């Protein structure tokens, strides 16, 4: 249990409020543009009013003063200043209606530039709901191996550990002491006075404990167990690929986006999932720092990276990526806090939806910029030439602003 202020819902509400403060590059440019543009236009209006005195033989102050007023009215940048932020707010709203939280309008811009999506495996492309398939023991009772292993695994939040504990059921009666979590390897602890190691094959290698070579050839995820520095057996565990994972990868490829999978699981497991889904490159046997190195290597190739993950170990890579995306349903608090974009229902297909939301928003924003600039320049020229009246200037200014706002609002009715 947690206080409401510490709950996921409260933190997500805070993120929504903070999102409006993080402005896109376009918004920031328009704000800076308005600060420079306004005094320049005011100076030009004074010029329109006074300069003709030196060049026109029949100069009438009232006529040129009127033209200057027309020039000032039409030059007002309100259509840009109002409609562009509204366009980004609409994009954030469109995404949120589809279960995607953008923590700022700047990330709507970033996702449109992404050309490589890097994904974690467990909990991102697979359901992270593991089931024990088989228990293999050596010189040990199967029930006793399960009991001791579950006593250790009770101290971990990893989906594999939860599968072992669930499988043990009533047999999970042991108590583990001196628990030590070794990142990317597994757990070490003491159960009933016995030193127990439970994790992947790298854990046993780390402690120089020999094990059967067949373990390296197994495709499924496994938990290898050593008791008192002797190999005791292994437990095979299977995960299930999410229903929309294949479609998500196909859709990303359709957008000419490269796909990469990084995982701490052994390479054979990773290769099997990558082959099933059609992922371009897949790397297994990675520690958290290994994932960071792989993403940094991709960034060094000048690629724009979106990383999608859910576990605590993914937080550093999420922070490093150009666009960090967290699976918000089962994801860890650390990863959700670090991410720029949060997918609420953990569906990989929402990665494509997030990119589409960014592209729709960018399209609407640039439509508004083009509309406002073309109309304003045309009426400015007409006003300075005495063709457009003050009424036409007011209608053009308010009309463009209204059209731009209506164009921005229609984002909410679009589908991803």
C-alpha positions in Angstrom: 0.0 0.0 0.0 1.1 3.6 -0.6 -0.2 7.1 0.0 -2.1 8.6 -3.0 0.7 11.1 -3.6 3.1 8.2 -4.0 0.8 6.1 -6.2 1.2 5.5 -10.0 -2.1 7.4 -10.7 -0.9 10.5 -8.8 2.5 10.5 -10.5 0.8 10.1 -14.0 -1.5 13.1 -13.2 1.6 15.1 -12.2 3.2 14.1 -15.5 0.2 15.3 -17.4 0.3 18.7 -15.6 4.1 19.0 -16.2 3.7 18.1 -19.9 2.4 21.6 -20.8 5.6 23.1 -19.4 7.9 21.2 -21.7 7.6 23.1 -25.0 8.6 21.8 -28.4 11.3 23.5 -30.5 8.6 24.9 -32.8 6.8 26.5 -29.8 10.0 27.9 -28.4 10.9 29.3 -31.8 7.5 31.0 -32.2 7.8 32.5 -28.7 11.3 33.9 -29.6 10.1 34.9 -33.0 7.2 36.9 -31.6 9.5 38.9 -29.3 11.7 39.9 -32.2 8.9 40.2 -34.8 6.6 42.6 -32.7 9.1 45.5 -32.4 10.2 45.1 -36.0 6.6 45.3 -37.2 5.9 48.3 -35.0 8.9 50.1 -36.5 7.7 49.2 -40.0 4.3 50.6 -39.3 5.8 53.9 -38.2 7.8 53.8 -41.4 4.6 53.2 -43.5 3.1 56.2 -41.8 6.0 58.7 -41.9 8.5 57.8 -44.7 6.1 58.5 -47.6 6.3 62.2 -46.6 9.8 62.3 -48.2 8.8 60.4 -51.4 5.2 61.2 -52.2 4.2 64.6 -53.5 0.6 64.6 -52.3 1.3 63.2 -48.9 -1.8 63.1 -46.6 -1.0 62.1 -43.0 -4.4 60.6 -42.2 -4.3 58.3 -45.2 -0.9 56.9 -44.4 -1.7 56.7 -40.7 -4.8 54.6 -41.6 -2.5 52.3 -43.7 -0.1 51.9 -40.8 -3.1 50.9 -38.6 -4.1 48.3 -41.2 -0.5 47.1 -41.3 -0.4 46.8 -37.5 -3.7 44.9 -37.2 -2.8 42.3 -39.8 0.7 41.8 -38.5 -0.5 40.6 -35.1 1.0 37.1 -34.6 -1.9 35.8 -32.5 -2.8 33.0 -35.0 0.7 31.6 -34.6 1.0 32.2 -30.9 -2.4 30.6 -30.1 -2.8 27.9 -32.6 0.7 26.3 -32.4 0.6 25.5 -28.6 -3.0 24.4 -29.1 -1.9 22.0 -31.9 0.6 20.4 -29.5 -1.9 20.2 -26.7 -4.2 18.5 -29.2 -1.5 16.0 -30.0 -0.9 15.2 -26.3 -4.7 14.8 -25.9 -5.0 12.5 -29.0 -2.2 10.3 -27.6 -3.7 10.2 -24.1 -7.0 9.1 -25.5 -5.1 6.1 -27.0 -3.4 5.2 -23.8 -0.1 7.0 -24.5 1.2 9.7 -22.2 3.7 12.3 -23.7 5.4 14.1 -20.9 5.9 17.2 -23.0 5.1 18.6 -26.5 8.9 18.5 -27.3 8.7 14.6 -27.3 5.9 14.8 -30.0 8.6 16.4 -32.2 11.3 13.9 -31.2 9.3 10.7 -32.1 8.8 12.0 -35.7 12.6 11.9 -36.2 13.1 8.4 -34.7 14.7 5.9 -37.2 15.6 3.1 -34.8 13.5 1.6 -32.1 15.4 -0.5 -29.5 13.3 -2.8 -27.3 13.7 -4.9 -24.2 12.3 -8.4 -24.4 10.6 -9.4 -21.2 7.5 -7.4 -20.4 7.9 -5.3 -23.5 7.6 -7.7 -26.4 6.6 -10.7 -24.3 4.0 -10.8 -21.6 6.4 -11.4 -18.8 4.1 -14.0 -17.4 6.4 -17.0 -17.1 5.3 -20.6 -16.4 7.6 -23.4 -15.2 7.8 -26.1 -17.9 10.3 -28.6 -16.5 12.5 -29.2 -13.5 15.8 -31.2 -14.0 17.9 -32.2 -10.9 21.2 -33.8 -10.3 21.9 -35.7 -7.0 19.0 -33.8 -5.5 15.3 -34.2 -4.7 13.1 -32.3 -7.1 10.7 -31.1 -4.3 13.7 -30.0 -2.2 15.3 -28.1 -5.1 12.0 -26.3 -5.8 11.6 -25.4 -2.1 15.2 -24.0 -1.7 15.1 -22.2 -5.0 11.7 -20.6 -4.3 13.0 -19.4 -0.9 15.7 -17.5 -2.7 13.5 -16.3 -5.5 10.9 -14.8 -3.1 13.3 -12.0 -2.6 13.2 -10.9 -6.3 10.5 -9.0 -8.3 11.7 -10.4 -11.6 8.9 -12.3 -13.6 11.1 -15.4 -13.7 11.5 -15.5 -10.0 7.7 -15.0 -9.5 7.1 -18.0 -11.8 9.3 -20.2 -9.6 7.6 -19.1 -6.4 4.1 -19.6 -8.0 5.1 -23.1 -9.1 6.4 -24.0 -5.7 3.1 -23.1 -4.1 2.8 -24.7 -0.7 6.4 -26.0 -1.0 7.7 -22.5 -0.8 8.3 -22.8 3.0 12.0 -22.0 3.3 13.5 -18.7 4.5 16.6 -17.2 2.9 19.2 -15.0 4.6 22.1 -12.9 3.4 20.4 -12.3 0.1 22.6 -10.6 -2.5 21.3 -9.6 -5.9 23.9 -9.8 -8.6 22.7 -7.6 -11.5 22.3 -9.5 -14.8 23.2 -12.8 -13.1 20.7 -13.7 -10.4 20.6 -14.2 -6.6 22.8 -15.5 -3.9 21.7 -16.4 -0.4 21.7 -18.9 2.5 18.8 -21.3 3.0 18.8 -23.8 5.9 22.5 -23.1 6.3 23.2 -24.0 2.6 24.7 -21.4 0.2 22.4 -21.2 -2.8 22.9 -19.6 -6.2 19.9 -19.2 -8.5 20.1 -17.4 -11.8 21.5 -17.8 -15.3 24.5 -19.8 -16.4 26.7 -16.6 -16.1 26.1 -16.7 -12.3 27.6 -20.2 -12.0 30.5 -19.1 -14.2 31.1 -16.1 -12.0 31.6 -18.5 -9.0 33.6 -21.0 -11.0 30.9 -23.8 -10.7 30.8 -26.3 -13.5 27.5 -27.3 -15.1 26.4 -29.6 -18.0 27.2 -28.2 -21.5 23.6 -28.9 -22.6 22.4 -25.9 -20.5 24.1 -23.6 -23.1 22.1 -25.2 -25.9 18.6 -24.9 -24.3 16.4 -22.4 -26.0 14.0 -21.7 -23.2 14.7 -19.3 -20.3 16.2 -21.3 -17.4 17.1 -20.8 -13.7 20.3 -22.7 -12.9 20.7 -23.7 -9.3 23.9 -24.4 -7.3 23.9 -25.5 -3.7 27.0 -25.4 -1.6 29.1 -24.6 -4.7 27.8 -27.7 -6.6 25.5 -27.7 -9.6 22.1 -29.0 -8.4 19.8 -28.6 -11.4 17.8 -26.2 -13.5 14.2 -25.1 -14.1 13.0 -24.3 -17.6 10.5 -21.4 -17.9 8.6 -20.2 -20.9 7.3 -16.7 -21.7 4.6 -15.8 -24.2 4.9 -13.2 -27.0 2.3 -10.4 -26.8 -0.5 -10.7 -29.4 0.3 -7.4 -31.1 4.1 -7.7 -31.0 4.4 -9.0 -34.5 2.1 -6.3 -36.0 4.1 -3.7 -34.1 7.4 -4.8 -35.7 5.8 -5.0 -39.2 4.3 -1.5 -38.8 7.7 -0.1 -37.7 9.4 -1.6 -40.7 6.6 -0.1 -42.9 7.7 3.3 -41.5 11.4 2.4 -42.5 12.3 2.2 -38.8 15.1 -0.2 -37.8 14.2 -2.6 -34.9 16.7 -3.9 -32.3 16.1 -6.1 -29.3 18.3 -6.1 -26.2 17.9 -8.6 -23.4 19.7 -10.1 -20.4 18.4 -13.5 -21.4 20.7 -15.9 -23.2 21.3 -15.4 -26.9 19.4 -18.5 -28.0 16.2 -17.3 -26.3 16.6 -13.8 -27.8 17.3 -15.2 -31.3 14.1 -17.3 -31.1 11.9 -14.3 -30.3 13.7 -12.1 -32.8 13.2 -14.7 -35.6 9.5 -15.1 -34.7 8.8 -11.3 -34.8 11.2 -10.4 -37.7 13.4 -8.0 -35.6 16.4 -6.7 -37.5 19.1 -7.2 -34.8 18.9 -8.9 -31.4 21.5 -9.1 -28.6 21.3 -11.3 -25.5 23.4 -12.0 -22.4 23.5 -8.3 -21.7 24.0 -6.7 -18.3 22.4 -3.2 -17.7 25.6 -1.6 -18.7 25.7 -3.7 -21.8 22.4 -2.3 -22.9 23.7 1.2 -22.4 26.8 0.4 -24.5 24.7 -0.9 -27.4 22.4 2.1 -27.4 25.4 4.5 -27.2 27.0 2.7 -30.1 23.8 3.2 -32.2 23.7 6.9 -31.2 27.4 7.2 -32.3 26.1 6.1 -35.8 24.0 9.3 -35.6 20.8 7.3 -35.3 17.7 8.8 -33.5 16.9 6.2 -30.9 13.6 5.4 -29.1 14.1 2.8 -26.4 11.2 0.8 -25.0 11.5 -1.0 -21.7 9.7 -1.7 -18.4 12.2 -3.0 -15.7 14.3 -1.1 -13.2 17.4 -2.2 -15.2 16.0 -0.4 -18.2 15.9 3.1 -16.6 19.5 4.0 -17.5 18.9 3.2 -21.2 15.5 4.9 -21.2 17.3 8.1 -20.0 20.0 7.7 -22.6 17.7 7.3 -25.6 16.4 10.3 -27.6 12.9 9.2 -26.8 12.6 6.9 -23.7 9.3 4.9 -23.7 8.1 3.0 -20.7 5.5 0.2 -20.4 3.3 1.8 -17.7 1.1 -1.1 -16.7 3.6 -3.5 -15.3 6.7 -1.2 -15.6 8.8 -0.2 -12.6 8.3 3.2 -11.0 12.0 4.2 -11.8 11.5 3.5 -15.6 8.2 5.3 -15.7 9.7 8.3 -13.9 12.7 8.4 -16.3 10.7 7.9 -19.5 9.6 10.6 -21.9 6.6 8.6 -23.1 4.5 6.1 -21.1 2.3 3.4 -22.7 -0.5 2.7 -20.3 -1.7 -0.7 -21.5 1.8 -2.2 -22.3 0.9 -2.9 -25.9 3.9 -2.8 -28.3 1.6 -1.6 -31.1 1.2 1.7 -29.2 4.9 2.5 -30.1 3.7 3.0 -33.7 0.6 5.0 -32.4 3.0 7.3 -30.5 5.0 8.0 -33.7 1.8 8.6 -35.7 0.6 11.0 -33.0 3.8 13.0 -33.4 3.6 13.1 -37.2 -0.1 14.1 -37.2 0.7 16.9 -34.7 3.7 18.1 -36.8 1.5 18.2 -39.9 -1.3 20.2 -38.3 1.2 22.7 -36.8 3.0 23.3 -40.1 -0.4 23.7 -41.9 -1.2 26.5 -39.4 2.1 28.2 -39.8 1.9 28.1 -43.6 -1.8 29.4 -43.6 -1.0 32.2 -41.1 2.2 33.4 -42.9 0.7 33.3 -46.5 -2.5 35.2 -45.5 -0.7 37.8 -43.3 2.0 38.5 -45.9 -0.6 39.0 -48.6 -2.8 41.3 -46.6 0.3 43.2 -45.2 1.3 44.1 -48.8 -2.3 45.0 -49.7 -2.6 47.1 -46.5 0.6 49.0 -47.1 -0.5 49.7 -50.7 -3.8 51.1 -49.5 -5.9 48.3 -51.1 -7.0 46.5 -47.9 -9.1 48.4 -45.4 -9.1 48.1 -41.6 -12.1 45.9 -41.7 -10.5 43.5 -44.1 -7.4 43.4 -41.9 -9.5 42.6 -38.7 -11.4 39.9 -40.6 -8.2 38.4 -42.0 -6.5 38.4 -38.6 -9.4 37.0 -36.6 -10.3 34.6 -39.5 -6.9 33.1 -39.8 -6.6 32.7 -36.0 -10.1 31.0 -35.9 -9.2 28.7 -38.9 -5.9 27.8 -37.3 -7.6 27.0 -34.0 -10.3 24.9 -35.7 -7.6 23.0 -37.6 -5.7 22.3 -34.3 -8.8 21.1 -32.6 -9.6 18.5 -35.2 -6.6 16.6 -34.1 -8.8 15.3 -31.2 -11.1 13.6 -33.7 -8.3 11.8 -35.6 -7.5 8.1 -35.3 -4.1 6.5 -34.8 
